[in-house]
Amino acid sequence: GAFRVYALASWEKGAVFNNSDRPYRVRQRASDELLMWVADDGTYSFEADSVLDYHTRLGAYDKRDHIRIQEVSLTYQVPNMLSSKLGLSRTTLTVSGQNLYWWDDCNCMNPTMSYSTWDDDVIGSSGFLAQPQPRTFMFTLRTTF
């Protein structure tokens, strides 16, 4: 027919990584993992103290298990009788989105980011405090003359 649908999903299971972002966010008092135990007046509960103490003394090794919808696109092939009136040959219109959604349980910004490299002492060489890939949407018109 005139329409084509494309979808790409991925599933990763069994990988573990050293999540240096997680204890850093807790120590900076910017983690939901800590803030959920802080009272509205700012006082720390026993649980908040425990989370802070744990992440101050130890690192965080987390699972990278996730399922991700990488890409979805819908392509429409314009009928030749319509495109030929504009002086065009085969013409397609595509609407697509990338990095659409993922489900994980890793206490991280993005389970597929690179969180470690061979030289962790070089600033910028790892994914430390990096942001995940953005969700993008595109409209594409392809034609020939």
C-alpha positions as CSV (number, residue, x, y, z in Angstrom):
1,G,0.0,0.0,0.0
2,A,0.9,3.6,0.2
3,F,2.0,3.5,3.9
4,R,5.0,1.9,5.5
5,V,5.6,1.6,9.3
6,Y,9.0,1.0,10.8
7,A,9.8,0.4,14.5
8,L,12.9,-0.5,16.3
9,A,12.9,-1.6,20.0
10,S,15.8,-2.9,22.0
11,W,16.2,-5.0,25.2
12,E,19.3,-5.3,27.3
13,K,19.5,-7.6,30.2
14,G,22.3,-8.8,32.5
15,A,24.7,-5.8,32.4
16,V,25.9,-4.1,35.6
17,F,27.8,-0.8,35.8
18,N,29.5,1.5,38.3
19,N,27.0,4.3,38.5
20,S,29.1,7.3,39.8
21,D,26.3,9.7,39.2
22,R,24.0,8.1,41.8
23,P,26.1,8.7,44.9
24,Y,27.1,12.1,43.7
25,R,23.5,13.2,43.3
26,V,22.7,11.9,46.8
27,R,25.7,13.8,48.3
28,Q,24.7,17.0,46.6
29,R,21.2,16.6,48.1
30,A,19.7,16.4,44.5
31,S,18.5,12.9,44.3
32,D,14.8,11.8,44.6
33,E,16.2,8.7,46.4
34,L,17.3,11.0,49.3
35,L,14.7,13.8,49.0
36,M,11.7,11.4,49.4
37,W,12.8,11.0,53.0
38,V,13.3,14.7,53.8
39,A,10.5,16.5,55.6
40,D,8.9,19.6,54.2
41,D,10.7,21.7,56.7
42,G,14.1,20.2,55.6
43,T,14.7,17.9,58.5
44,Y,16.2,14.6,57.7
45,S,14.6,11.4,58.8
46,F,16.4,8.2,59.8
47,E,15.9,6.9,56.3
48,A,17.4,10.1,54.7
49,D,20.5,9.8,57.0
50,S,20.9,6.2,56.0
51,V,20.7,6.9,52.3
52,L,23.2,9.7,52.6
53,D,25.6,7.7,54.8
54,Y,25.4,4.7,52.5
55,H,26.2,6.7,49.3
56,T,28.9,8.7,51.1
57,R,30.8,5.6,52.1
58,L,30.1,3.3,49.2
59,G,29.6,3.5,45.4
60,A,26.6,2.3,43.5
61,Y,26.6,-0.7,41.2
62,D,23.4,-0.8,39.2
63,K,21.7,-3.0,36.7
64,R,21.5,-1.7,33.1
65,D,18.4,-3.8,32.3
66,H,16.1,-1.8,30.1
67,I,13.7,-2.0,27.2
68,R,13.8,1.0,24.8
69,I,11.7,2.2,21.9
70,Q,14.5,3.5,19.7
71,E,12.6,4.6,16.6
72,V,9.2,4.7,15.0
73,S,8.4,6.0,11.6
74,L,5.5,6.3,9.2
75,T,6.1,6.8,5.5
76,Y,3.5,7.7,2.9
77,Q,4.2,7.3,-0.8
78,V,2.5,10.1,-2.7
79,P,0.5,8.8,-5.7
80,N,2.4,9.3,-8.9
81,M,-0.6,11.1,-10.5
82,L,-0.4,13.8,-7.8
83,S,3.4,14.2,-7.7
84,S,3.7,14.3,-11.5
85,K,1.4,17.3,-11.5
86,L,4.1,19.1,-9.5
87,G,6.8,17.9,-12.0
88,L,8.1,15.3,-9.5
89,S,8.7,11.6,-9.7
90,R,8.5,9.2,-6.8
91,T,7.8,11.2,-3.6
92,T,7.5,10.1,0.0
93,L,6.6,11.9,3.2
94,T,7.9,10.5,6.5
95,V,7.2,11.4,10.1
96,S,9.6,9.7,12.6
97,G,10.7,9.9,16.2
98,Q,13.9,8.6,17.8
99,N,14.7,7.8,21.4
100,L,11.0,7.8,22.2
101,Y,10.8,6.0,25.6
102,W,12.5,3.5,27.8
103,W,11.7,1.4,30.9
104,D,14.5,0.7,33.3
105,D,15.4,0.2,37.0
106,C,18.9,1.5,37.1
107,N,18.7,4.8,39.1
108,C,20.4,6.6,36.2
109,M,19.7,9.2,33.6
110,N,20.0,6.8,30.7
111,P,21.0,3.1,30.9
112,T,22.8,3.1,27.6
113,M,25.2,6.0,28.4
114,S,28.9,5.4,28.7
115,Y,29.5,5.8,32.5
116,S,33.2,4.8,32.4
117,T,36.2,4.9,30.1
118,W,39.8,3.7,30.3
119,D,40.9,7.0,31.8
120,D,38.3,8.2,34.3
121,D,40.7,10.9,35.6
122,V,40.2,13.0,32.4
123,I,37.2,15.3,32.8
124,G,34.8,14.8,30.0
125,S,36.0,11.3,29.2
126,S,33.1,9.6,30.8
127,G,29.3,10.1,31.0
128,F,29.6,11.5,34.5
129,L,26.7,14.0,35.0
130,A,26.0,13.8,31.3
131,Q,22.4,14.2,30.0
132,P,20.7,11.4,28.0
133,Q,20.2,11.6,24.2
134,P,17.3,13.9,23.4
135,R,14.0,12.7,22.1
136,T,13.8,13.9,18.5
137,F,11.0,14.1,15.9
138,M,11.5,14.6,12.2
139,F,9.5,15.3,9.1
140,T,11.1,14.2,5.8
141,L,10.2,14.9,2.2
142,R,12.0,12.8,-0.4
143,T,11.5,13.2,-4.1
144,T,13.2,12.9,-7.5
145,F,12.9,15.2,-10.5
